[in-house]
Amino acid sequence: MKLTHIFFTVVLIVFAAVSAAFAQVDEAQMLFTLNTTEPVSQIIWNDTGDVVTLVSKDRIDHVYVDDPARTDTDNLASKTWNVTTVSVTGLVAALSPDWNTIYLYDPTGSKELKSIDPGFPMLSVSVSKDGSKVLADSADQIRTVIFDVEDGSIIHDLRGFETAAPVYDSRLSPDGKNVLWHSRGTFALQRIEDGSFGKTISLWDFAASSALSPDSRVLAVGIINNDYENGAVIFFDAWNGNELGRTILGKTAPHDLSFNGDGTVLWAADYNTAYRIDAAAYEVKAEIAAADPENDTDRISRISSSPDGASAAVLKNNGELLIVK
């Protein structure tokens, strides 16, 4: 694995009204444009819904929704990491260039980096919502280890996920009590406390995206429907594996999904459209054209629901950050 050092600049463009490109769609408002060749790996909102955070490998930008001219940037000690992830509280976990060390950074506190060496190469890291735990996903074993952020001690060493395909990732649930394992079209939820598993969910094809509800009860998966004609979001009981319902969308599978704070709303995105879905009725409540289907350089790359679900942050591959409603 090779790390490419890429430097980027953020250019902030403030709009007094809706962008002219979306004059006919009053549900999409552009906040700013991020000029970068480095993909944004994560978009998260704070709990009060007034700040959107964009995470890349070497910097983190906090954009104020009601005042986008006020944008704070953390440069992560002027280094470039393999993977960077952020908790809602602001704690940053970064994976070293050699994939062997986790660096923790708290921009709200001392702003100093401290490190955890798990003793094995890693595929990824993730941080609990409250910033108290960090997960290290092993690159050479079907194993994930949960560390205490405060002292770096091991809380749990989890194994037992069974799959014939490579493990794509394991990540902490929003409530910090479970780990979601993913391999191709297979998912399983594991309790951190006792290591027990829910029923394995196996799909008929690759999963394009997935999201776990805040209470870990519902798993939403973006995939081509099993008629192979339409993209869909399939909702499962995360523990017993039963399908709860499905929402049929466009011709392509949605590649990013995001629940709101109480799990009642799911936002989904394919390359051109953002969908607001009632997560109890499995119905599309809003469908917003946020990109030009005739322009390959104008595509949705990430979507993130606001805490109340009324709006979502949409990032496009041309760097535009939108708020859609």
N, C-alpha and C positions, 0 to 999 in steps of 0.2 A: 504494500500500500504506500502511496506516495502523496505527500502534502504539497499542494501548489500554493505558493505565496501570492496572494492577490491583494492589491491595495485599492480601495475605493473611496470616493468622495460622496458625501451626502449633499444634495442640493435641495433646499427647502423653497417650495413655491406655495405661497399663500393665496387662497381664492376667497374673495368676498362673497361670491355666489357659486352656484353649481357650475362645474366646468362646461365650457361650450360644447365639448365633445358629447356631453350627456344632457344637452338642453331639453331633449324630448323625454328624458327619464329623470324625474325629479327625486327618485329614490336613491340615486347614486351621486355622492359628493366627493370630490377629490380633496384629500388633505395635503399631500405633498408628493414629490417624486424622489425616489431613491436611485441615484445613478451608481450602479454596481454591477460587476460581472460575477460576483460571489452570491450564490443563492441564499435567500433568507430561509433558515431552517425552522423557525418558530415564530408565531405571532400570538401574543397573549394580552388580555386585558387585566387591569387591576380590579379589585373587588367592587370598587365604586363606579366603574364604567367610564371614567374620564381620561384614562391614559391607555394608549396602545403601545406595546413594546415589540420591536422587531429584533430578532436575534440572528447574528451571523457568526462567523468563526473568530473574528477579531474585534468586533464592536457591537454594542447594543444601543439602539436608539429608542427613546421614550417620547412618544408624540402625544401632545395634549389635544384631545378631540375638540374641545370648545375654543382652544387657542393654539392652533398648530404652529404659530410662529415661535411658541415656547417649546423647544425640543432639547432634551438632555441626552448627552452621549457619553457612554462609558467605553473607553478604548481598551479595556482588558490588558492593562500593563504593557500596551504596545506590542503584543505578541499575537501570533496567529495559531489557532488550535485546530485539532482535527474535528472535534465536535464541541459545540457549546450549547448549553441548555440553561433555562432560567425558571425559578419558581415564582409564584405570584407575589411572594414577599420580597423578591428581588435578588435572592441568593443565586449566584452563578456557579455552575460546574462546567469545567472545560477539560477536554481530554488531550493529553500531551501529544506532540508530534510523533513520538515513538509508540503511541497507543498503550503505554504502560502506567501512566500516572494520572490521577485526577487532581486538578487544581480548583480550589474553592475560593470564591471572591465575593465579598459583600459590599456592594456600592453604597449601602445605607449605613454601614458601620465603619470599620477601620480601613476598608478598601484594600486590605492586604491579602495576598494570596497565601493559602496554606495548602498542603498537599496530602493525598492519601495514596499509598502504594498498595494495590490489592494483591500483588504477587502473581498476576497473570495478565496477558494481553487482552485488551477489551475491544468490543465492537462499538459500544455506545455507553452513554451515561444518562441518567435522568434524575431529577430532583423532585421531592414531594412538594405539594402545594404550599405547605407551611414552612418549607425550608429546613426541616429537621432531619431528613433522611436523604441519602444519595444512593442510587443503584448503579452497580457496575455489571455490565453484560459481558460474559466471557466470550472470547473469540475462538477458543479451541476446545471448549467443553459446553455441554448443555447445562449451563450453570449461571446463576445470577446471585450477586452478593449485595446485601443492604448494609450500609454503613451509617453510624451515627455521625452527623455533621460536626457536632460539638467536639468530640474527642477522637474521631476516626475509628472507633471500635466497631467490630462486626456485630450487627443486630441479628441477622439471619443469613444463612448460606443455603440457597434454594436450588433444588434439582428435581428430576423426576418427570419433566415434560418429555413426552414420547412423540417422535416424528421421524418419517423416512426422508423428509426433505431438510435442507439446511434451515436452521433457525434464523429468521430475518432479524428479530429483535425481541427483547423483553423490556417492559416499561412499567413504572409505577402507576397504579390507579390514581385518579384524582383525589380520593380520600386517603391515600397513603397506606391502605390496609392490605392491598392485593398487588399481584404482579400479573400483567397480561402478556402471555407468550404468543408469538406469531410465527408461523412457518408456511409460506406460500398461501394456500387457502385454508389453513388450519389455525384455530385459536383455542387457548385454554386459560382459564383464570385460576390463580393459585393464591391461597391465603398466606400472608406472610407469617402470621402468628404460629400456625401449626403445620404449614406446608401442604395442606390438603388441596385437592383440585376439584373444580367443577367439571361437568361433562365436556369433553372435547367437541368443538364445533368444526365440522369439516365441510367445505364448500366444493363446488364442482369446477372451480377455476381460480386463477389468481385473484386475491383481494386487492383492489386498487387503493383502498383506504379503509380506515377503521377509527372508531371513537368509542370510548367507554363513558357511560353516564356518570355523573358526580357521585352517585351512591353505589356504583359498581354493579347495579342490577341489570342494566341493559347494554348490550354490545350492538352498535350499528356498523354495518360493513357496506362499503361501496363496491359494486361488482356489476359485470354484465349479467342481466337477468338470464335465467336458465332456458329461455327461448332464444337466447343469443341475438335478439333483435333490439333490445333496449337496455340502457343503463338503469340501475336500481340501487336503492338503499334497503338492505335487509336488516330488520331488527330482531335480535335474539335475546332470550333470557340468558344472561351471561353465566348462570350457574347450572341450570338444567339443560341448556342447549336448545330449548324449544324455540321455533320461530314464532315471533309475536305478530309480525306484519311486515309488509314491504311497500315501498313507494317507488313507482315507476317514473323515471325522469326522461332524459333525452336518449339519443342514440349511443352516447359514450358513457362509460362508467364514471361516476364522480370520484375525483382523485384526492379530495380533501373534505373532511367532515369535522364538525365542532358542535358540541352540546353547549347550551347555556347553563347558568349557574344551578338551576334546580332540575335540569334534565327534561323539561317540558317542550323545549324547542331544539331542533337540530338544523344547523345550516350546512348545506352541501354545495360543492362547486365542481362543475366540469370546466372545460377550457374557456367557455364563453359565458356561462350563466351561473348566477347564485340563486339557490333555492332555500326558502324558509319553510321548514316542515314541522307540522304538529306531531310531536314525538309520541303522543298517545293515540291519535286518530290515524297517523301515518299518511297524512294528507299535505300536499303542497299548498301553503297559504300565500306565498309570494314567489314570483319568478322574475328575476331582474337581469336584463342583458347588460353585462358589465364589460364586455370585450367585443371586438370586431371579428366575426367568424371568417371573414375574408382575408384577415391579416394574421399571418403566422407569428409575427413579432408582438402581437397584442393578445395575450392569453392570461387567464387567471392561473396563478401558481399556488396561492395559499388563501385560506379563509379562516376566520376566527369569530365566534359568536360573542356578542356583548353579554355581560352577566344576566341581564333581563331578557335576552333573546330578541329584543325588538330591532336590533341592527347587527351588522357584522362588519368586520374589517376585511377588505379584500385587497390582496397584493397581486399585481400583474407582472409579467416577465419584462415589461418595459420600465418597471420601477415605480409605477403609479400606485399609491395607496388610496383606496376608496373607502368610504363608509356607505353601506347600502342598507335600505330599510324596506 
